[in-house]
Amino acid sequence: MKVVILAGGLGTRLAEYTHRIPKPMVEIGGIPILVHIMEFYSSFGHNDFYIALGYKGDMIKDYFKSYKRSDWHINLIDTGQNTLTGGRLKRLEEFLAQETFFLTYGDGLSNVNLDSLLRFHNNSKKLITMSAVRPPARFGELEFNGDEVIGFDEKPQMQRGWINGGFFVVESGFIKYIDGDNTMLEREPLSTALNNSQMGAYKHNGLWQCMDTKREHEKLISIWESGSAFWKMK
């Protein structure tokens, strides 16, 4: 199956790095997060990549000129400097006609079971399935009895509040919900799918981490250096 990776955003919240390089090229353990994501999909046998480029896209092109994997088919496609997430997908429509494909962002890692996600999507008969995750809390959580602290969890997993985990399965028919370059995937297209009962949610209770900030980047580096990279499949 084809894997679409949105890799063209400005990454302004990670400006410490993205003033020099595109966000998907920020490294974890000396390897760009984009390659970590591709390795994850490849571990499930999905090696046909369509990478939607934008901001500093030439740097991603240059990287893959010397990065060789005989089992990977890598398509690097310019989708505009200022195009929004939905618009980037719309620009890939010609490559995705009449197909089911994976879609994700170029800045998040997980150990979601892609086989199970795909089965769930196929059984749902929806146009799009979103992986739903519970993000780790940023701070320790206190439990009270009146004014007395009776419990403290240093880094709890949130028990409520599912969010978009960014690992999608999509039918090409979903793309008709996208108007053009100025459309954010997360707004009108997903809202329309929701209103038309065409969006499913696969609840992933495992691990997930985005890389929106320097703190989150440092957390991913720490996970990698500890030998506990949950996204690196055996």
C-alpha positions in Angstrom: 0.0 0.0 0.0 1.1 3.6 -0.6 2.2 5.7 2.3 1.6 9.4 2.1 3.7 11.6 4.5 3.0 15.3 4.9 6.5 16.8 5.2 6.1 20.4 4.0 5.1 22.5 7.0 7.2 25.3 8.5 7.6 23.7 11.9 7.5 27.1 13.7 7.2 25.7 17.2 10.6 23.9 16.6 12.3 27.0 15.3 15.5 26.2 17.1 16.1 23.7 14.2 13.7 24.5 11.5 15.2 27.9 10.6 18.0 25.7 9.1 16.3 22.5 8.1 12.8 21.2 7.4 11.1 19.6 10.5 11.1 16.1 9.1 14.9 16.2 8.8 15.4 16.9 12.6 17.4 13.9 13.8 16.8 11.4 16.5 19.9 9.3 17.1 21.5 10.8 14.0 18.5 9.7 11.8 15.9 12.2 10.5 12.5 11.6 12.1 11.2 11.2 8.5 13.3 8.1 8.1 12.2 6.7 11.4 8.6 7.0 10.2 9.4 5.3 6.9 11.3 2.5 8.7 8.2 2.0 10.9 5.9 1.6 7.9 8.5 -0.6 6.1 8.5 -2.9 9.1 4.9 -3.8 8.2 5.8 -4.3 4.5 4.7 -0.9 3.2 7.6 0.6 1.1 5.8 2.8 -1.5 6.3 6.3 -0.2 4.8 9.6 -1.4 6.4 12.5 0.5 4.6 15.8 0.1 7.3 18.5 0.2 7.1 22.2 0.8 9.3 24.3 3.2 13.0 23.5 2.4 11.9 20.5 0.4 15.2 20.6 -1.6 17.0 19.5 1.5 14.9 16.4 1.7 15.5 15.7 -2.0 19.3 16.1 -1.4 19.2 13.6 1.5 17.5 10.9 -0.5 19.9 11.3 -3.4 22.5 9.4 -1.3 20.1 7.3 0.9 19.7 4.0 -0.8 17.2 1.3 0.0 16.6 -1.2 -2.8 13.2 -2.2 -1.3 11.8 1.3 -1.0 10.1 3.3 -3.7 10.4 7.0 -2.8 8.4 9.7 -4.5 9.4 13.2 -3.5 6.7 15.6 -4.7 6.7 19.4 -4.4 3.3 20.5 -3.1 3.9 24.2 -2.6 5.7 26.4 0.0 2.5 27.7 1.6 0.1 24.9 0.9 -1.8 23.6 4.0 -2.1 20.0 5.0 -5.3 19.2 3.1 -4.0 21.0 0.1 -0.8 18.9 0.1 -2.9 15.7 0.0 -5.1 17.2 -2.8 -2.0 17.8 -4.9 -1.2 14.1 -4.7 -4.7 13.1 -5.9 -3.4 11.9 -9.3 -1.2 9.3 -7.7 -3.9 8.0 -5.4 -6.9 7.4 -7.6 -9.2 4.5 -6.7 -6.9 3.4 -3.9 -6.7 2.9 -0.2 -3.6 4.4 1.3 -1.9 5.3 4.6 -1.5 8.9 5.5 0.6 10.5 8.3 2.5 13.6 9.4 6.3 13.9 9.2 6.7 14.6 12.9 5.1 11.8 15.0 6.0 8.3 16.1 4.0 5.5 17.5 3.8 1.7 17.9 0.3 1.5 16.5 -0.3 -1.9 14.8 -0.7 -0.9 11.2 -2.2 -4.4 10.3 -4.9 -4.0 12.9 -5.5 -0.3 11.9 -6.0 -1.4 8.3 -8.3 -4.3 9.2 -10.4 -1.9 11.3 -10.6 0.5 8.4 -11.6 -2.1 5.9 -14.3 -3.4 8.2 -15.7 0.0 8.9 -16.4 0.9 5.2 -15.6 4.5 6.0 -13.7 6.9 3.8 -11.1 7.7 6.5 -10.0 6.1 9.7 -8.0 8.2 12.3 -5.8 6.6 14.9 -6.9 8.1 18.3 -4.3 8.2 21.1 -4.1 9.4 24.6 -1.1 11.7 24.9 1.2 11.5 27.9 0.6 14.3 30.4 3.3 17.1 30.3 3.4 17.4 34.1 3.0 15.3 37.2 -0.6 14.7 38.4 -1.7 15.3 42.0 -4.6 13.5 43.7 -6.3 15.3 46.7 -8.5 14.5 49.6 -9.6 18.0 50.6 -6.3 20.0 51.0 -4.2 16.9 51.6 -2.2 15.4 48.7 -2.9 11.6 48.7 -1.3 10.7 45.4 1.3 11.9 42.9 1.9 10.3 39.5 5.1 11.8 38.0 4.2 11.1 34.4 0.7 9.7 34.1 -0.9 8.7 30.9 -4.1 10.7 30.4 -7.2 8.6 31.2 -9.5 10.8 29.2 -9.2 13.0 26.1 -8.5 11.1 22.9 -6.7 13.1 20.3 -5.7 12.7 16.6 -2.6 10.5 16.6 -1.9 11.2 12.9 -1.8 7.7 11.5 -4.7 7.5 9.0 -6.0 5.0 6.5 -7.8 6.8 3.7 -9.9 6.0 0.6 -9.2 8.2 -2.4 -12.8 9.3 -2.4 -12.1 11.3 0.7 -10.0 13.7 -1.3 -13.1 15.2 -2.9 -13.8 16.9 0.5 -10.6 19.0 0.0 -11.1 22.3 -1.9 -7.5 23.3 -2.6 -4.2 24.6 -1.3 -5.7 26.7 1.5 -7.6 23.8 3.1 -6.4 22.3 6.4 -7.0 18.6 6.5 -8.0 18.8 10.2 -10.8 21.3 9.6 -13.3 21.2 6.7 -12.4 17.8 5.2 -12.5 15.9 8.5 -15.6 17.8 9.6 -17.3 16.9 6.4 -16.4 13.2 6.7 -17.6 13.3 10.3 -20.9 14.9 9.3 -21.4 12.3 6.6 -20.6 9.4 8.9 -17.5 8.7 6.9 -14.9 8.9 9.6 -13.9 6.1 11.9 -11.5 6.1 15.0 -9.1 3.3 15.8 -8.3 3.6 19.5 -4.6 3.0 20.1 -3.8 2.3 23.7 -0.1 1.9 23.1 2.7 4.5 22.8 2.8 7.7 20.8 4.8 10.9 20.8 4.8 13.9 18.5 7.7 16.3 18.0 6.2 19.7 18.1 8.6 21.4 20.5 12.3 21.2 21.6 11.2 19.5 24.8 9.4 16.8 22.8 12.4 16.4 20.6 14.7 15.9 23.6 12.2 13.4 25.0 12.4 11.3 21.8 16.2 11.5 21.9 16.2 10.3 25.5 13.9 7.4 24.5 16.2 6.4 21.6 19.3 6.6 23.7 17.8 4.5 26.4 17.2 1.7 23.9 13.5 1.9 24.4 12.5 3.3 20.9 8.9 2.0 20.9 8.4 2.8 17.2 11.3 0.5 16.2 9.7 -2.8 15.4 11.5 -6.0 16.0 
